């Protein structure tokens, strides 16, 4: 099953005195790249959160945001004055650069992360149970999103591989004419230059041997057979379970190698045009592979 690396999940959980919003956003990346933005009192659980994401998300650029909002029943709170002043300074500087005058800069500062500190900064076991459940819920949503996007990518790549196979079939008529034309041309050249041997007749049998050897070098039957097998293997791999992005990448490398060899052996303008179209389809497949797990 193909999964996209792009995904989004969100969950809202309630703990004692707090309401937490958990968001996970994922984008393309060759490796697993985790970026966590979590409240200060949550730091003690950071390693466990990373372990959860690493186990479930495979790879990609993964951003986890956890924002908190004090519940109405929390009566005791304080303001981090140092942090608030820092936010105020930066926002004021930004407003000058953008030539904007915010109506109420203080209200923006108060809403910035960690400016409002409740009297309760420790995390209990019940809090962690709720939060870890919210993270798991967000991960499931991301996975569902990735599967949905993956189906679209799979359909596109399937069509493009079928396009390469269809283009390969159009080579055959030109291939037959190419071999015939090459044989005729070489025979004419042989007859034309036969008189340049100072009275000694050229060896006709040797010429036939060399002609067959040369035509075999230009034959693209083996390349076509291998390309067909690579395309079939690509389609089979699309239906395999688990993350297949890297494996499919290796298959497309082999497909590209055979297509390039067909182009270099072709010696025919019509076949080379078809090869260019096949390369175009393959490049679009490679672009899509950059988006899947």
C-alpha positions in Angstrom: 0.0 0.0 0.0 1.3 3.4 -1.0 1.3 6.2 1.6 2.1 9.8 1.0 4.5 11.6 3.3 2.1 14.5 3.5 -0.4 14.2 6.4 -2.3 16.1 9.1 -3.9 15.0 12.4 -5.4 16.9 15.3 -6.8 16.0 18.7 -8.1 18.0 21.7 -7.8 16.6 25.2 -8.8 17.8 28.6 -6.5 17.4 31.6 -6.9 18.8 35.1 -7.0 22.6 34.7 -5.9 22.6 31.0 -7.2 22.0 27.5 -4.6 20.8 25.1 -4.6 20.9 21.3 -2.3 18.4 19.7 -1.5 18.9 16.0 0.8 16.8 13.8 1.9 17.9 10.3 4.1 15.8 8.0 5.9 16.7 4.8 8.5 15.2 2.5 11.9 14.3 3.7 14.4 11.5 2.9 15.0 10.8 6.5 12.9 11.0 9.7 13.0 14.7 10.9 11.2 15.4 14.1 10.4 18.9 15.3 8.5 19.2 18.6 6.9 22.4 20.0 5.5 21.5 23.4 4.9 23.4 26.7 7.7 23.6 29.1 6.1 21.4 31.8 5.8 18.7 29.1 9.5 18.3 28.6 9.9 15.4 30.9 7.9 13.3 28.4 9.7 14.5 25.3 11.7 11.2 24.8 8.5 9.2 25.0 6.7 11.4 22.5 9.7 11.0 20.1 9.6 7.3 20.5 5.9 7.2 19.7 6.4 9.3 16.5 9.5 7.3 15.4 7.7 4.0 15.9 4.6 4.9 13.9 5.6 7.6 11.4 8.5 5.8 9.5 10.0 8.9 7.8 9.4 12.4 6.7 9.5 15.9 8.2 7.2 15.6 11.2 6.1 18.7 13.2 4.2 18.2 16.5 2.6 21.2 18.1 1.0 21.0 21.6 -0.7 24.2 22.7 -2.4 24.7 26.1 -5.3 26.7 27.3 -6.1 27.1 31.0 -9.5 25.8 31.9 -12.0 28.1 33.7 -11.6 26.2 37.0 -7.9 27.3 37.2 -7.9 30.4 39.4 -4.3 30.8 40.2 -1.9 31.8 37.4 1.1 34.1 36.8 2.7 35.9 33.9 6.2 35.2 32.8 7.3 38.9 32.6 10.7 38.2 31.0 9.2 36.2 28.2 6.3 38.6 27.8 8.8 41.5 27.4 10.8 39.6 24.9 7.7 38.8 22.8 6.6 42.5 23.1 10.0 43.7 21.9 10.0 41.4 18.9 6.4 42.1 17.9 7.0 45.8 18.2 10.1 45.6 16.0 8.2 43.5 13.5 5.3 46.0 13.3 7.7 48.8 12.5 9.4 46.8 9.8 6.0 46.0 8.2 4.7 49.5 8.8 1.7 48.0 10.7 0.2 49.3 14.0 -1.5 46.5 16.0 -4.5 47.7 17.9 -3.6 45.9 21.1 -0.1 44.5 21.2 -0.5 43.4 24.8 -3.3 41.1 24.0 -1.2 39.4 21.4 1.7 39.0 23.9 -0.6 37.4 26.5 -1.7 34.7 23.9 1.9 33.8 23.0 3.1 30.3 24.2 4.1 30.0 27.8 3.5 33.6 28.8 0.6 32.6 31.0 1.8 30.1 33.6 -0.8 28.3 35.8 0.0 27.5 39.3 0.1 23.8 38.4 3.2 23.0 36.3 3.7 19.3 36.9 2.2 16.5 34.9 0.4 13.6 36.6 0.0 10.1 35.3 -3.6 10.8 34.4 -2.5 13.8 32.4 0.0 11.8 30.5 -2.6 9.1 29.8 -4.9 11.7 28.2 -2.1 13.4 26.3 -0.5 10.2 25.0 -4.0 9.1 23.9 -4.4 12.4 22.0 -1.1 11.9 20.3 -2.1 8.4 19.2 -5.3 9.8 17.9 -3.5 12.4 15.9 -1.1 9.8 14.5 -4.0 7.7 13.3 -5.5 10.7 11.6 -2.2 11.4 9.9 -2.0 7.7 8.8 -5.5 7.9 7.3 -4.6 11.2 5.5 -1.4 9.6 4.1 -3.3 6.6 2.8 -5.9 8.8 1.1 -3.1 10.8 -0.6 -1.2 7.6 -1.4 -4.1 6.3 -3.4 -4.0 9.4 -5.6 -0.3 9.0 -6.1 -0.6 5.3 -6.8 -3.2 5.8 -9.5 -1.0 8.4 -11.2 2.1 6.2 -11.1 0.1 3.2 -12.3 -1.1 5.2 -15.3 2.4 6.4 -16.1 3.9 2.9 -16.0 1.1 1.7 -18.3 2.0 4.7 -20.5 5.6 3.5 -20.7 4.5 0.0 -21.7 2.2 1.4 -24.3 5.0 3.5 -25.8 7.3 0.5 -25.8 4.8 -1.4 -28.0 4.9 1.5 -30.6 8.7 0.9 -31.1 8.2 -2.5 -32.8 7.2 -1.3 -36.3 10.1 1.2 -36.4 12.5 -1.5 -35.1 11.8 -3.9 -37.9 12.2 -1.1 -40.5 15.4 0.0 -38.8 17.1 -3.4 -39.1 16.0 -3.8 -42.7 17.2 -0.3 -43.6 20.6 -0.8 -41.9 21.1 -4.1 -43.7 20.3 -2.5 -47.0 22.5 0.5 -46.4 25.5 -1.6 -45.4 25.1 -3.9 -48.4 25.0 -1.0 -50.8 28.1 0.5 -49.1 29.8 -2.9 -49.4 29.1 -3.1 -53.1 30.1 0.6 -53.6 33.5 0.3 -52.0 34.3 -3.3 -53.1 36.4 -1.9 -55.9 38.9 -0.3 -53.6 40.8 -3.5 -52.7 43.5 -3.3 -55.4 42.1 -6.2 -57.5 41.5 -8.6 -54.6 37.8 -9.4 -54.1 36.4 -8.8 -50.6 35.4 -11.8 -48.6 31.6 -12.0 -48.8 31.3 -14.5 -45.9 33.4 -12.2 -43.7 31.1 -9.3 -44.6 28.0 -11.3 -43.6 29.6 -12.2 -40.3 30.5 -8.6 -39.5 27.1 -7.5 -40.6 25.3 -9.9 -38.3 27.6 -9.0 -35.4 26.9 -5.2 -35.9 23.2 -5.7 -36.2 23.2 -7.8 -33.0 24.9 -5.0 -31.2 22.1 -2.7 -32.3 19.3 -5.1 -31.3 17.2 -3.8 -28.5 15.1 -6.9 -27.8 16.8 -7.7 -24.5 16.4 -4.2 -23.3 12.7 -4.2 -24.1 12.3 -7.5 -22.2 14.1 -6.2 -19.2 12.1 -3.0 -19.2 8.9 -5.0 -19.4 10.0 -7.0 -16.3 11.0 -3.9 -14.4 7.6 -2.3 -15.1 5.8 -5.4 -14.0 7.8 -5.6 -10.8 7.1 -1.9 -10.2 3.3 -2.6 -10.5 3.6 -5.6 -8.2 5.5 -3.6 -5.6 2.8 -0.9 -5.6 0.5 -3.5 -4.0 2.9 -4.7 -1.4 2.3 -3.8 2.3 4.6 -1.4 4.2 6.7 1.5 3.1 7.8 1.0 -0.5 9.1 4.4 -1.6 12.8 3.5 -1.5 12.3 0.1 -3.2 10.3 1.7 -6.0 13.1 4.2 -6.4 15.6 1.4 -7.1 13.2 -0.1 -9.6 12.8 3.2 -11.5 16.6 3.4 -11.7 16.7 0.1 -13.5 13.8 1.2 -15.8 15.7 4.4 -16.6 18.9 2.4 -17.5 17.0 0.2 -20.0 15.2 3.2 -21.6 18.6 5.0 -22.0 20.2 2.0 -23.6 17.3 1.7 -26.0 17.8 5.3 -27.0 21.6 4.9 -27.4 21.1 1.8 -29.6 18.2 3.1 -31.6 19.9 5.0 -34.5 16.4 5.9 -35.5 14.8 9.3 -35.1 11.3 7.8 -34.6 12.4 5.5 -31.8 14.4 8.2 -30.1 11.3 10.4 -30.0 9.4 7.5 -28.3 12.3 7.2 -25.9 12.1 10.9 -25.0 8.4 10.4 -24.2 9.2 7.3 -22.0 11.8 9.4 -20.1 9.3 12.1 -19.5 6.8 9.6 -18.0 9.6 8.1 -15.9 10.7 11.5 -14.5 7.2 12.2 -13.5 7.1 8.9 -11.7 10.3 9.8 -9.9 8.8 13.1 -8.8 5.8 11.3 -7.3 8.2 8.8 -5.5 9.6 11.8 -3.7 6.2 12.2 -2.0 5.7 8.7 -0.7 7.0 6.7 2.2 
